[in-house]
Amino acid sequence: MDQAFLELLEKKDIEYITVKELCAAAGVNRSTFYLHYESIGDLLEESVRYFVSDFFSHMKPTSDDLVNRIRICPLEELYLITPEYLMPYLSYIAGHKRLFRTVLKNSESLRLYKTYHHIFEHIFRPILERFQVPEQEQGYMMTFYMNGLMAIVNEWLKRDCADSIEQICEIMEHCVMGRKC
């Protein structure tokens, strides 16, 4: 059902997906749906877990290498706002536009902060520590950067990802690094 739901989300907004339509797409009876879920919202929450897992498996080669490099590479290589890191991320977003819009619109109710916390602890905290950012400032700094970058992604999604991935990379680099790339 997760896959069928994600495919429907690629075609239409969640508000317009019915249980009947979802069951037809998944090839199951309505009773099967209600055996597992109380509402489409419950399925959305499960689908987000599936989606996050799929996203991380898509990013796995980059993220495994990144986690290892964080601890040993020179400081100037720790800036993750580069095409090397942004291109796979933005490509995935472009390929799943409708789902990303839905997830971002419902991020509070879907408790996405758990995913962000995991990323913060395993990727960003070690980077901030290498830059000797005081612990009491780390949360504020990451909130600032994450909200700014997500605002760019949201705007890009509003424009139906019309601008190229390369353009969005350049905008992010410009905003974070303070210079035109």
N, CA, C and O of each residue as an XYZ file, in Angstrom:
724
protein
N       0.816     -1.195      0.000
C       0.000      0.000      0.000
C       0.858      1.257      0.000
O       0.481      2.279     -0.575
N       2.023      1.172      0.654
C       2.909      2.343      0.679
C       3.263      2.777     -0.733
O       3.183      3.958     -1.069
N       3.651      1.823     -1.551
C       4.067      2.145     -2.924
C       2.907      2.730     -3.714
O       3.075      3.722     -4.422
N       1.750      2.131     -3.599
C       0.570      2.641     -4.311
C       0.236      4.058     -3.839
O      -0.110      4.921     -4.645
N       0.340      4.283     -2.557
C       0.065      5.603     -1.989
C       1.061      6.631     -2.519
O       0.669      7.729     -2.912
N       2.331      6.284     -2.532
C       3.351      7.208     -3.027
C       3.134      7.508     -4.517
O       3.326      8.639     -4.966
N       2.737      6.494     -5.263
C       2.461      6.712     -6.694
C       1.270      7.643     -6.882
O       1.292      8.504     -7.762
N       0.234      7.480     -6.068
C      -0.916      8.385     -6.146
C      -0.520      9.811     -5.755
O      -0.993     10.778     -6.351
N       0.349      9.933     -4.753
C       0.803     11.260     -4.328
C       1.599     11.964     -5.422
O       1.641     13.193     -5.470
N       2.223     11.191     -6.293
C       2.948     11.791     -7.407
C       1.973     12.408     -8.414
O       2.350     13.276     -9.201
N       0.718     11.951     -8.382
C      -0.270     12.414     -9.357
C      -1.227     13.459     -8.803
O      -1.724     14.303     -9.549
N      -1.491     13.411     -7.500
C      -2.473     14.327     -6.915
C      -2.167     14.594     -5.453
O      -1.429     13.844     -4.815
N      -2.731     15.652     -4.936
C      -2.525     16.005     -3.536
C      -3.285     15.054     -2.619
O      -4.295     14.465     -3.004
N      -2.777     14.920     -1.405
C      -3.334     13.961     -0.438
C      -4.819     14.203     -0.159
O      -5.571     13.255      0.068
N      -5.236     15.463     -0.177
C      -6.636     15.798      0.117
C      -7.607     15.156     -0.871
O      -8.788     14.987     -0.566
N      -7.111     14.801     -2.053
C      -7.972     14.268     -3.107
C      -7.844     12.759     -3.299
O      -8.441     12.195     -4.216
N      -7.071     12.111     -2.440
C      -6.919     10.657     -2.526
C      -7.947     10.011     -1.613
O      -8.038     10.343     -0.431
N      -8.718      9.091     -2.168
C      -9.728      8.396     -1.371
C      -9.239      6.991     -1.024
O      -8.361      6.439     -1.686
N      -9.821      6.437      0.016
C      -9.480      5.072      0.417
C      -9.839      4.113     -0.718
O      -9.088      3.182     -1.008
N     -10.979      4.340     -1.354
C     -11.405      3.484     -2.467
C     -10.363      3.503     -3.592
O      -9.987      2.451     -4.111
N      -9.908      4.677     -3.959
C      -8.921      4.821     -5.025
C      -7.590      4.171     -4.633
O      -6.942      3.519     -5.451
N      -7.199      4.356     -3.393
C      -5.954      3.777     -2.885
C      -6.011      2.252     -2.929
O      -5.063      1.597     -3.361
N      -7.131      1.701     -2.477
C      -7.287      0.242     -2.482
C      -7.260     -0.314     -3.906
O      -6.692     -1.379     -4.148
N      -7.866      0.399     -4.833
C      -7.843     -0.042     -6.228
C      -6.410     -0.037     -6.761
O      -5.993     -0.968     -7.450
N      -5.669      1.011     -6.440
C      -4.280      1.115     -6.915
C      -3.398      0.036     -6.294
O      -2.476     -0.466     -6.937
N      -3.685     -0.316     -5.043
C      -2.878     -1.317     -4.336
C      -3.367     -2.739     -4.599
O      -2.668     -3.704     -4.289
N      -4.572     -2.872     -5.173
C      -5.126     -4.195     -5.438
C      -5.576     -4.921     -4.181
O      -5.442     -6.139     -4.072
N      -6.121     -4.145     -3.216
C      -6.614     -4.734     -1.971
C      -8.036     -4.252     -1.706
O      -8.491     -3.273     -2.299
N      -8.729     -4.943     -0.815
C     -10.076     -4.549     -0.406
C     -10.018     -3.435      0.639
O      -9.016     -3.272      1.335
N     -11.109     -2.672      0.737
C     -11.197     -1.610      1.755
C     -11.013     -2.189      3.159
O     -10.411     -1.556      4.027
N     -11.537     -3.394      3.369
C     -11.410     -4.006      4.706
C      -9.941     -4.242      5.050
O      -9.551     -4.134      6.212
N      -9.132     -4.562      4.050
C      -7.694     -4.742      4.278
C      -7.063     -3.420      4.707
O      -6.239     -3.381      5.621
N      -7.462     -2.329      4.033
C      -6.946     -1.012      4.411
C      -7.271     -0.737      5.878
O      -6.384     -0.386      6.656
N      -8.551     -0.898      6.259
C      -8.977     -0.567      7.625
C      -8.472     -1.561      8.673
O      -8.485     -1.267      9.868
N      -8.036     -2.712      8.232
C      -7.403     -3.657      9.143
C      -6.048     -3.110      9.613
O      -5.628     -3.361     10.743
N      -5.371     -2.361      8.734
C      -4.033     -1.847      9.029
C      -3.998     -0.368      9.427
O      -3.098      0.054     10.155
N      -4.962      0.415      8.959
C      -4.926      1.864      9.187
C      -6.294      2.375      9.586
O      -7.322      1.825      9.190
N      -6.290      3.436     10.376
C      -7.556      4.089     10.709
C      -7.903      5.157      9.683
O      -9.074      5.457      9.450
N      -6.859      5.729      9.072
C      -7.100      6.823      8.135
C      -5.965      6.893      7.124
O      -4.951      6.208      7.254
N      -6.156      7.722      6.129
C      -5.092      7.966      5.151
C      -3.915      8.637      5.853
O      -2.768      8.435      5.454
N      -4.175      9.422      6.880
C      -3.102     10.047      7.652
C      -2.168      9.016      8.270
O      -0.952      9.209      8.291
N      -2.738      7.909      8.779
C      -1.908      6.831      9.329
C      -1.030      6.209      8.236
O       0.147      5.921      8.456
N      -1.616      6.013      7.072
C      -0.851      5.472      5.956
C       0.235      6.465      5.533
O       1.348      6.060      5.197
N      -0.083      7.754      5.549
C       0.910      8.767      5.202
C       2.099      8.686      6.145
O       3.245      8.765      5.703
N       1.844      8.530      7.427
C       2.935      8.433      8.403
C       3.816      7.217      8.109
O       5.043      7.317      8.135
N       3.195      6.076      7.831
C       3.969      4.882      7.492
C       4.716      5.079      6.177
O       5.864      4.656      6.042
N       4.075      5.711      5.225
C       4.705      5.945      3.927
C       5.904      6.873      4.053
O       6.889      6.721      3.330
N       5.825      7.824      4.961
C       6.966      8.711      5.179
C       8.147      7.918      5.713
O       9.286      8.160      5.315
N       7.890      6.980      6.604
C       8.976      6.121      7.093
C       9.588      5.335      5.927
O      10.809      5.213      5.823
N       8.735      4.811      5.062
C       9.201      4.093      3.877
C       9.996      5.042      2.972
O      11.067      4.692      2.477
N       9.458      6.239      2.767
C      10.080      7.249      1.923
C      11.447      7.665      2.477
O      12.409      7.774      1.717
N      11.543      7.899      3.781
C      12.815      8.275      4.406
C      13.826      7.148      4.230
O      14.994      7.397      3.932
N      13.382      5.923      4.411
C      14.260      4.778      4.214
C      14.732      4.705      2.759
O      15.909      4.458      2.498
N      13.817      4.918      1.818
C      14.169      4.909      0.397
C      15.146      6.047      0.083
O      16.109      5.860     -0.661
N      14.890      7.217      0.652
C      15.771      8.371      0.449
C      17.175      8.068      0.948
O      18.156      8.318      0.247
N      17.274      7.526      2.166
C      18.587      7.223      2.719
C      19.294      6.112      1.933
O      20.518      6.132      1.805
N      18.537      5.150      1.409
C      19.190      4.125      0.596
C      19.679      4.735     -0.716
O      20.706      4.312     -1.247
N      18.959      5.718     -1.242
C      19.379      6.442     -2.446
C      20.661      7.238     -2.180
O      21.516      7.366     -3.056
N      20.780      7.762     -0.973
C      21.931      8.588     -0.603
C      23.045      7.765      0.043
O      24.110      8.307      0.339
N      22.822      6.475      0.267
C      23.737      5.641      1.056
C      25.203      5.716      0.625
O      26.063      5.939      1.476
N      25.522      5.542     -0.652
C      26.955      5.591     -1.001
C      27.593      6.921     -0.592
O      28.722      6.946     -0.103
N      26.873      8.014     -0.793
C      27.392      9.327     -0.421
C      27.453      9.468      1.094
O      28.443      9.963      1.632
N      26.395      9.033      1.791
C      26.351      9.248      3.239
C      27.358      8.378      3.985
O      27.945      8.833      4.967
N      27.572      7.135      3.545
C      28.572      6.289      4.210
C      29.959      6.904      4.085
O      30.709      6.992      5.057
N      30.281      7.324      2.878
C      31.567      7.963      2.637
C      31.670      9.259      3.439
O      32.718      9.568      4.007
N      30.585     10.000      3.477
C      30.576     11.277      4.190
C      30.842     11.103      5.677
O      31.662     11.821      6.247
N      30.165     10.166      6.305
C      30.339      9.945      7.748
C      31.798      9.632      8.062
O      32.334     10.108      9.063
N      32.432      8.843      7.224
C      33.846      8.522      7.436
C      34.746      9.728      7.189
O      35.702      9.955      7.930
N      34.444     10.496      6.156
C      35.276     11.650      5.808
C      35.174     12.779      6.827
O      36.143     13.510      7.033
N      34.024     12.933      7.463
C      33.808     14.036      8.412
C      34.900     14.080      9.470
O      35.366     15.158      9.837
N      35.298     12.951      9.947
C      36.247     12.894     11.057
C      37.703     13.152     10.654
O      38.525     13.521     11.493
N      38.023     12.955      9.348
C      39.447     13.031      8.975
C      39.794     14.054      7.894
O      40.966     14.403      7.746
N      38.829     14.535      7.149
C      39.162     15.418      6.034
C      39.544     16.816      6.522
O      39.214     17.187      7.649
N      40.234     17.590      5.690
C      40.556     18.975      6.057
C      39.270     19.793      6.245
O      38.254     19.507      5.611
N      39.316     20.793      7.105
C      38.135     21.600      7.414
C      37.488     22.202      6.170
O      36.261     22.263      6.088
N      38.277     22.641      5.214
C      37.699     23.281      4.026
C      36.854     22.318      3.193
O      36.097     22.760      2.328
N      36.969     21.015      3.436
C      36.147     20.043      2.715
C      34.852     19.707      3.466
O      34.057     18.898      2.987
N      34.636     20.306      4.614
C      33.453     19.980      5.407
C      32.219     20.801      5.037
O      31.167     20.633      5.654
N      32.322     21.664      4.065
C      31.147     22.415      3.626
C      30.317     21.515      2.731
O      30.755     21.131      1.647
N      29.114     21.178      3.187
C      28.276     20.217      2.465
C      27.390     20.889      1.420
O      26.632     20.223      0.716
N      27.491     22.199      1.328
C      26.673     22.909      0.355
C      27.501     23.040     -0.925
O      27.906     24.129     -1.332
N      27.725     21.901     -1.526
C      28.462     21.820     -2.784
C      27.691     20.891     -3.720
O      26.907     20.061     -3.259
N      27.904     21.023     -5.021
C      27.180     20.140     -5.954
C      27.367     18.658     -5.647
O      26.445     17.867     -5.846
N      28.525     18.280     -5.173
C      28.786     16.866     -4.864
C      27.752     16.296     -3.898
O      27.317     15.156     -4.057
N      27.361     17.078     -2.905
C      26.395     16.610     -1.917
C      24.964     17.001     -2.269
O      24.024     16.264     -1.973
N      24.800     18.168     -2.905
C      23.458     18.653     -3.195
C      22.802     17.970     -4.388
O      21.587     17.770     -4.387
N      23.578     17.607     -5.404
C      22.991     17.042     -6.630
C      22.162     15.786     -6.367
O      21.028     15.715     -6.843
N      22.671     14.784     -5.629
C      21.828     13.595     -5.390
C      20.575     13.933     -4.579
O      19.495     13.402     -4.837
N      20.733     14.814     -3.607
C      19.611     15.231     -2.756
C      18.543     15.935     -3.593
O      17.366     15.581     -3.518
N      18.940     16.914     -4.376
C      17.991     17.674     -5.185
C      17.403     16.818     -6.309
O      16.243     17.004     -6.676
N      18.172     15.896     -6.852
C      17.653     14.979     -7.872
C      16.533     14.119     -7.297
O      15.511     13.895     -7.945
N      16.739     13.645     -6.081
C      15.715     12.827     -5.438
C      14.451     13.656     -5.211
O      13.340     13.184     -5.452
N      14.627     14.891     -4.746
C      13.471     15.771     -4.520
C      12.726     15.988     -5.835
O      11.502     15.863     -5.878
N      13.444     16.307     -6.895
C      12.801     16.551     -8.192
C      12.026     15.328     -8.669
O      10.975     15.462     -9.295
N      12.533     14.157     -8.381
C      11.860     12.923     -8.784
C      10.653     12.564     -7.940
O       9.859     11.701     -8.316
N      10.514     13.222     -6.802
C       9.406     12.933     -5.876
C       8.756     14.239     -5.407
O       8.478     14.413     -4.220
N       8.520     15.150     -6.350
C       8.036     16.503     -6.026
C       6.764     16.515     -5.181
O       6.712     17.154     -4.130
N       5.766     15.822     -5.641
C       4.473     15.876     -4.953
C       4.587     15.317     -3.532
O       4.020     15.871     -2.590
N       5.313     14.235     -3.394
C       5.485     13.650     -2.073
C       6.240     14.619     -1.156
O       5.865     14.798      0.002
N       7.300     15.240     -1.674
C       8.042     16.203     -0.861
C       7.146     17.354     -0.434
O       7.206     17.797      0.713
N       6.310     17.844     -1.359
C       5.379     18.922     -0.991
C       4.469     18.476      0.148
O       4.258     19.209      1.115
N       3.938     17.274      0.020
C       3.027     16.746      1.040
C       3.748     16.564      2.372
O       3.228     16.940      3.422
N       4.928     15.995      2.326
C       5.692     15.751      3.545
C       6.044     17.068      4.220
O       5.881     17.204      5.433
N       6.525     18.043      3.449
C       6.895     19.326      4.041
C       5.683     20.065      4.603
O       5.778     20.726      5.637
N       4.561     19.952      3.930
C       3.330     20.590      4.401
C       2.853     19.966      5.711
O       2.229     20.639      6.532
N       3.143     18.697      5.903
C       2.677     17.973      7.090
C       3.833     17.576      8.010
O       3.700     16.623      8.778
N       4.952     18.278      7.952
C       6.152     17.853      8.678
C       5.943     17.781     10.187
O       6.473     16.880     10.837
N       5.185     18.710     10.752
C       4.948     18.668     12.202
C       4.159     17.421     12.589
O       4.545     16.690     13.501
N       3.050     17.185     11.889
C       2.216     16.041     12.247
C       2.908     14.717     11.955
O       2.567     13.700     12.558
N       3.867     14.712     11.047
C       4.579     13.481     10.717
C       5.817     13.270     11.583
O       6.527     12.275     11.438
N       6.059     14.192     12.459
C       7.188     14.112     13.405
C       8.524     13.921     12.679
O       9.331     13.068     13.052
N       8.739     14.718     11.650
C       9.984     14.626     10.884
C      11.189     15.108     11.682
O      12.331     14.856     11.299
N      10.938     15.795     12.782
C      12.059     16.240     13.619
C      12.900     15.056     14.072
O      14.092     15.227     14.331
N      12.328     13.869     14.177
C      13.107     12.679     14.549
C      14.163     12.378     13.486
O      15.306     12.054     13.807
N      13.764     12.489     12.220
C      14.715     12.262     11.129
C      15.777     13.342     11.140
O      16.964     13.046     11.008
N      15.365     14.597     11.297
C      16.321     15.702     11.339
C      17.286     15.529     12.502
O      18.477     15.813     12.371
N      16.784     15.070     13.624
C      17.634     14.872     14.800
C      18.709     13.817     14.506
O      19.871     13.984     14.875
N      18.311     12.752     13.848
C      19.258     11.690     13.488
C      20.359     12.247     12.575
O      21.543     11.991     12.794
N      19.960     13.007     11.556
C      20.927     13.605     10.636
C      21.837     14.574     11.384
O      23.048     14.597     11.166
N      21.245     15.369     12.264
C      22.036     16.323     13.038
C      23.096     15.609     13.869
O      24.265     15.996     13.860
N      22.692     14.583     14.576
C      23.617     13.884     15.480
C      24.754     13.179     14.742
O      25.887     13.164     15.222
N      24.463     12.599     13.585
C      25.464     11.785     12.895
C      26.267     12.524     11.825
O      27.355     12.087     11.449
N      25.738     13.627     11.343
C      26.445     14.350     10.281
C      26.845     15.753     10.754
O      28.025     16.103     10.755
N      25.855     16.542     11.152
C      26.130     17.958     11.407
C      26.832     18.233     12.736
O      27.701     19.103     12.799
N      26.478     17.521     13.782
C      27.157     17.757     15.063
C      28.669     17.504     14.950
O      29.454     18.336     15.407
N      29.098     16.381     14.354
C      30.545     16.179     14.203
C      31.227     17.294     13.384
O      32.361     17.674     13.674
N      30.534     17.806     12.369
C      31.107     18.905     11.580
C      31.232     20.152     12.443
O      32.278     20.800     12.457
N      30.175     20.486     13.156
C      30.210     21.676     14.010
C      31.277     21.552     15.088
O      31.929     22.534     15.442
N      31.450     20.354     15.604
C      32.504     20.134     16.605
C      33.882     20.339     15.987
O      34.768     20.906     16.626
N      34.070     19.886     14.760
C      35.365     20.099     14.095
C      35.639     21.583     13.883
O      36.791     22.015     13.916
N      34.576     22.368     13.665
C      34.729     23.821     13.520
C      34.739     24.531     14.879
O      34.792     25.759     14.946
N      34.687     23.747     15.952
C      34.734     24.247     17.324
C      33.583     25.210     17.644
O      33.764     26.182     18.377
N      32.408     24.929     17.090
C      31.219     25.705     17.420
C      30.762     25.248     18.806
O      30.562     24.054     19.027
N      30.595     26.187     19.738
C      30.173     25.796     21.092
C      28.859     25.012     21.058
O      27.962     25.317     20.272
N      28.763     24.013     21.910
C      27.594     23.130     21.930
C      26.284     23.895     22.087
O      25.290     23.557     21.445
N      26.274     24.919     22.931
C      25.034     25.668     23.161
C      24.593     26.456     21.925
O      23.442     26.888     21.863
N      25.469     26.655     20.947
C      25.122     27.378     19.721
C      24.765     26.435     18.567
O      24.169     26.873     17.583
N      25.112     25.171     18.669
C      24.948     24.240     17.556
C      23.498     24.103     17.096
O      23.224     24.131     15.896
N      22.586     23.958     18.025
C      21.169     23.810     17.665
C      20.638     25.027     16.937
O      19.901     24.897     15.960
N      21.008     26.213     17.407
C      20.562     27.442     16.751
C      21.126     27.547     15.338
O      20.419     27.899     14.394
N      22.390     27.241     15.217
C      23.051     27.346     13.921
C      22.418     26.392     12.910
O      22.144     26.776     11.773
N      22.189     25.156     13.325
C      21.616     24.177     12.399
C      20.170     24.523     12.066
O      19.736     24.325     10.931
N      19.423     25.033     13.028
C      18.050     25.449     12.743
C      18.044     26.542     11.686
O      17.228     26.525     10.765
N      18.963     27.495     11.826
C      19.076     28.587     10.861
C      19.372     28.041      9.461
O      18.682     28.387      8.503
N      20.375     27.205      9.342
C      20.755     26.671      8.036
C      19.681     25.759      7.453
O      19.339     25.875      6.276
N      19.153     24.861      8.262
C      18.154     23.916      7.750
C      16.896     24.650      7.296
O      16.355     24.342      6.234
N      16.423     25.618      8.084
C      15.223     26.356      7.689
C      15.470     27.154      6.414
O      14.593     27.238      5.554
N      16.655     27.739      6.288
C      16.973     28.483      5.075
C      17.026     27.588      3.849
O      16.458     27.917      2.808
N      17.706     26.462      3.972
C      17.812     25.540      2.840
C      16.452     24.943      2.485
O      16.130     24.777      1.309
N      15.663     24.624      3.496
C      14.337     24.068      3.225
C      13.423     25.114      2.599
O      12.535     24.767      1.820
N      13.628     26.403      2.929
C      12.851     27.469      2.289
C      13.155     27.513      0.796
O      12.256     27.719     -0.019
N      14.420     27.321      0.440
C      14.798     27.283     -0.977
C      14.145     26.079     -1.651
O      13.600     26.199     -2.749
N      14.201     24.920     -0.997
C      13.564     23.716     -1.553
C      12.063     23.935     -1.706
O      11.490     23.579     -2.735
N      11.414     24.521     -0.689
C       9.978     24.792     -0.775
C       9.648     25.694     -1.958
O       8.706     25.427     -2.703
N      10.418     26.753     -2.128
C      10.181     27.667     -3.248
C      10.377     26.949     -4.577
O       9.607     27.152     -5.516
N      11.393     26.120     -4.656
C      11.658     25.344     -5.871
C      10.488     24.404     -6.158
O      10.063     24.264     -7.305
N       9.972     23.761     -5.108
C       8.821     22.873     -5.282
C       7.583     23.655     -5.723
O       6.814     23.175     -6.557
N       7.382     24.858     -5.171
C       6.242     25.691     -5.583
C       6.313     25.995     -7.073
O       5.291     26.116     -7.748
N       7.534     26.116     -7.571
C       7.741     26.397     -8.999
C       7.835     25.116     -9.809
O       8.276     25.132    -10.958
N       7.418     24.002     -9.210
C       7.391     22.684     -9.838
C       8.773     22.257    -10.339
O       8.900     21.614    -11.381
N       9.800     22.626     -9.578
C      11.191     22.276     -9.897
C      11.575     22.724    -11.307
O      12.345     22.057    -11.998
N      11.018     23.875    -11.721
C      11.266     24.388    -13.074
C      12.723     24.797    -13.273
O      13.273     24.609    -14.358
N      13.348     25.350    -12.246
C      14.764     25.719    -12.362
C      15.607     24.453    -12.280
O      15.225     23.479    -11.630
N      16.737     24.478    -12.933
C      17.586     23.285    -12.955
C      18.178     23.007    -11.572
O      18.282     23.899    -10.730
N      18.551     21.780    -11.370
C      19.193     21.375    -10.126
C      20.488     22.171     -9.943
O      20.821     22.579     -8.831
N      21.201     22.384    -11.023
C      22.445     23.163    -10.955
C      22.174     24.591    -10.460
O      22.943     25.130     -9.665
N      21.080     25.198    -10.934
C      20.735     26.552    -10.483
C      20.434     26.567     -8.987
O      20.859     27.478     -8.277
N      19.713     25.578     -8.515
C      19.365     25.521     -7.098
C      20.622     25.298     -6.267
O      20.764     25.886     -5.195
N      21.533     24.460     -6.747
C      22.824     24.281     -6.056
C      23.540     25.619     -5.928
O      24.035     25.963     -4.855
N      23.594     26.375     -7.027
C      24.278     27.666     -7.004
C      23.625     28.627     -6.018
O      24.321     29.339     -5.294
N      22.308     28.651     -5.986
C      21.590     29.533     -5.058
C      21.916     29.147     -3.620
O      22.186     30.014     -2.789
N      21.891     27.846     -3.325
C      22.203     27.391     -1.965
C      23.639     27.738     -1.589
O      23.900     28.210     -0.483
N      24.561     27.504     -2.505
C      25.965     27.843     -2.241
C      26.105     29.345     -1.996
O      26.820     29.766     -1.087
N      25.428     30.136     -2.799
C      25.508     31.593     -2.657
C      24.973     32.023     -1.292
O      25.584     32.849     -0.615
N      23.844     31.469     -0.894
C      23.247     31.835      0.395
C      24.121     31.415      1.574
O      24.289     32.186      2.519
N      24.668     30.224      1.532
C      25.435     29.711      2.656
C      26.862     30.255      2.675
O      27.384     30.631      3.724
N      27.474     30.290      1.509
C      28.881     30.697      1.457
C      29.049     32.203      1.303
O      30.146     32.729      1.491
N      27.966     32.898      0.960
C      28.031     34.351      0.861
C      28.750     34.859     -0.369
O      29.177     36.013     -0.410
N      28.886     34.019     -1.358
C      29.542     34.457     -2.601
C      28.896     33.716     -3.765
O      28.339     32.629     -3.612
N      28.990     34.330     -4.907
C      28.466     33.720     -6.130
C      29.416     32.595     -6.534
O      30.628     32.799     -6.613
N      28.868     31.416     -6.789
C      29.698     30.250     -7.131
C      29.747     30.040     -8.621
O      30.398     29.107     -9.092
